[in-house]
Amino acid sequence: MSGLRPILNAIHSAEGPFLLATLVRVEGSSYRRPGARLLMDANGPVHGSLSGGCLEADVFARGQECLATGKPLLLRYDLRSDLDLIWGTGSGCEGVAEILVERFEDTGWVKRLESALIERRSIRMGTRLDAPRLGERIFLGDEAPDKGDEAPGKDPDLFVEHFKPPVALWIFGAGDDARHLVNMAKSLGYWVGLVDHRPAFVRPERFPEADAVKCLRPASGLAEIPLDARSAAILITHHFEMDSGWMRLLMPSQAGYIGLMGHRRRSERILAELETAPTAAQTARFYSPVGLDLGSESPETIALAILAELQAVFGGKQAVHLRDAKGVIHAGGPR
């Protein structure tokens, strides 16, 4: 859902009327995948994109009819053959794109998505693409099994999206190296919280972009640190006792990712001192040394390596060069 969050923020912070364009179908390769959105007002694009820059102007021009009449449009762009150098910004890939353009007035479905976002619930939403019901939204439940004729894959005129709450990243340790993690994570759409036992370090003005800044010790427990399967906890306190204390609480938690900065011997010692040996499932979500091997040395590149690993873990991918990847790169489309 993180890709939709800036669109929602723009809607709330500016005056309409708005046009919302959504990429709903792709055949072949494309720069963006279905679900990409572009928000426009009467003057042009406000936020988002649908392509590498080749479609937005035409979508805006054709969308003026929708802005005037209030009737949604389903635009089809066949950019194969000689136009494949445009589709894909010169990469030589080809594809067909269908884009739903609608005047943004009814915010009922947006409010429901926002509620799910706040409550950290996953939710599936279908958008009708057939002429009589074009643009109508249908909610299919929170990760519920497929239901009836409007289940994904059973109705070709229903575009189904699965919205997930953003990754919640809790950083334990508020030293200067945490600044880069906070800033980069926020740019990726993460929710970010900071925890440190030193009051002088956990001042909100030191981390203005963080969503939460807390002065806590392991003795406080995790009551103020809600963790779920889409939460990540990274220990960068550089303090053995603090790391060890937090690890005793984090290992049996629901966090989907636990990372510990430091060399292997240090992490092995911390694990050995746990009151209960980690289960196989707990060990599978524990990463130490934290981050991908990117040749990182500076705080900035270390933060990049950590967030690259998080992206792979929560994206369900093994980190490999795209050059060496087999099969599809983006879900739903060919390489």
Secondary structure, DSSP 8 states (H G I E B T S, - for coil): -TTTHHHHHHHHHS---EEEEEEEEEEE--SS-TT-EEEEETTEEEEE-SSSSSSHHHHHHHHHHHHHH---EEEEEE--GGGGGTTTTTS---EEEEEEEEEE---HHHHHHHHHHHTT--EEEEEE-SGGGTT-EEEEESS----GGGSTTT-TTEEEEEE----EEEEE--SHHHHHHHHHHHHTT-EEEEEES-TTT--GGG-TT-SEEEE--GGGTTTTS---TTEEEEE----HHHHHHHHHHHTTS--SEEEE-S-HHHHHHHHHTSSS---HHHHHTEESS-S--S---SHHHHHHHHHHHHHHHHTT-----GGG--S-SSTTS--
